[in-house]
Every structure is written in C-alpha cells, then in structure tokens.
C-alpha cells in the first residue's frame, strides 16, 4: 500500500487534497498545526514526527499548509519582523524542514513525489519574494537525478478561511 503525508488537513485545500490519496488506497498520515495551548503542551516537532514515521518508505509528501496575515498587517508600511517570521516559519521553513526530515523515506519509494502548495502571490514571476517557490525549484533540481518528482502548485483563488475576502471573488472556487 503506498503512503502519503499531507499537511494542513484540518480544513480548506489540505482537507480536500487529503481525500484523493485516501480514495486511491494510500495509507495517509494527515497532519495540521493549528497552534493552541493543547498542541503547545505536546512539544511536537518535525523531528518527533520523523521519529514516529521511522524508516518506512514514503511515496507522496504533500505540503499544503500556509498562513496569511490580514492585509492591514501585511502591507509594506505595516509589516514587522514578527509577522514576517511567522509567515516564513510556516510557509517556507516548515515545508523545507519537513521535506528534509522525510527525504530518506521518500528516497525509499519506487515512485517518490514531493508536492508543495503555494499561491499566485508566491509566484516568482508575480512577486520577487517567492521564497517557497524558489527553494522548491532548487529542491527539484537537487532531486531530479534521484527520481523524485517535485511539483509546485498554486490553486488560484480558493474560498477558505485563510483569506475570507476570496469568498466575494467571482472567479474564486471551492476547495474541491
């Protein structure tokens, strides 16, 4: 049975994406990091997760998770180090560190796939601060000779709780 790790599965796009490998008979490990007091007390980390995953092969790592600050906090005039650090921690550092931790498991698969969900704002063509896309483009080059397929996706405008303003957009779609 093939295996998959899908992040940010508690709602929105991550929840919807996790359903596909389940329907295709994958063993799916669904994760989320809605940080609250209960989760903080668990002292959970990527390395702890890796330890629990052991040396089992991993066929699909799907990094979906992301955060977005409210527009009034994310403007050039108002953004600060705390907002930037939070966004980079979840949107960029988290996916690369999880990929690093689970890479040995991916390399044990006969057909490893690594996928990351980005956004149009994260597009290198649209925004020169596209850290996630830039890093995973480099990861794709690094892993090409190892047979790992790397896919960088962006879903256009999706009606999720990440950015409630998208619900009013005519072109916005449901997560499914």
N, C-alpha and C positions, 0 to 999 in steps of 0.2 A: 504494500500500500504506500503510495507516495505521500510525502509530508509537506506541510506548509506552515509558516509562521506569518500571521497577518497582524499588523499593529493598528491601533486606534479603531477597534471593532465595536466599541460601545454605542456608536451612533453614526449617522451620516454615510459617507462614502466607504469608510472602513467596514462598517457593518454589512453593507451591500456587497462589497468585494469579497468578504469572507465567505459568503454564501456560494460563490462559484466553485472554489475548490472542494467545499463540502459536498456539493451536488456531483462533483466528478470523483467522489470516493477518496479524497485525500484525508489523511489524518491532519486536522487543522488545530494549531495552537493559536488561539485568538487572544490578543493582549490589548491593553489600554492603559493609559497613565493619567487618568483623571485624579489629580493630586488633591487629596484631602487628608484630614488627621488620621483616619484609619490606615490609609496607604502609607503615609509617612512612618507610622509605627512599625510597619512590616520591614522597614530598612531594605527595600527591594532595590536591586541594581541590575544593570545589564550583565555583569559578571555572575551574579547569583542566578540569573535566568540561564546563562550559558551553562553553568554548572548543572542545573536541573535538566537541561537538554542533553547533556552527556555527549557521547561520541556518535550519536545516531546521524545517519545521512539526512540532509535537508534538501528537498527538491525545489522549493519556492520560498523566498523571503520577500514579502510584500510590505514595504514601509509606506504606510498611508498617513500616519499621524502628522498633525500640524496645528499650530496656534497662530492667531492673528490678533493684534492689539486693536482696540477701537480706533477708528480713523483719526479722531481728535488727539490721540496719544501718539500716533504713528507718522505724523507729519514732520517734515524737516525742522520746523520751528519748535516742535514739542517733544520729539523723541529723546530719550535719555539712555544712559548706559544700562539701567535695569531693564527697560523694555527691550533693548537690543539683545542683551544677554539672555533673557527669557526666550525670545523668538529663535535666536541662533541655537540655544541649548536643545530645544525641542525639534525645530525644523531642519537643522543641519547636523549638529553634533550627535544627536540621538540616532538618526539613521546610519551615519558612518560608523559610529561605535558599535551599534548592533550588528551591522554588516561585518565589521572587523571580528567581533566575538564569534559570529556564526559562520564565518568563511570556511574554517576547516570542515564544518558539517556540510556546507554547500559543495565543497570540492569532493566529498564522498558520494555525491549523487551522480547518476548516469546522465542526467539532463538538468543541470542546475540553472535556475532562473532567479534573478535578482531584479525586483521592480520597485521603483520609488514614485510616489505621487507628489507632484509639485503643483504649481499654479502658473497662470499666464504672467503674473507679476514676477514669478521666479524665472521667467524665460530669459535666456542670455540675450536674445535679440531685443526684448522689450525692456529689460532692466539690467544694468551692468552690475547690480549687487546680487546676482543669482547664485548664491553660494551652493545650495543643494545641487542644482543642475551642473554647475561647474565641477564640483567634487565628483559626482557620479559619472560625468563624461570621462573624467580621468580614471575612475574605477573601471569603467567599461574597457578602456584601452589596456589597463593593467591586467584585466581578467580575460581578455579575448583569447589569448593563447592557452588558457586553462579551460576553455569551453564553456564559460559562464555567460549566458545571455543576460545582458543588462538592458532594462527598458526604463526610460524616464517618461512619465506620463503627466499630462495636465488635463483636467476634465472640463475645461471651460467654466461657466458659471453654474454652480450646483446649489440647490436650496438645502442648506444645512444650518446648524446652529453656529458654525464658525463665523459666518458673516450674514446675519439676518437681512441685511439690505439686498442681498441677491434674490430674496423671495419676490421682490417687486419688479424684477427684470423680466421682460417678455421672453428673452432668449434663455433664461435660466431653466434648468431641468431638475427633475427629481434624482436622488442618488441612484435609483435603479436604471 
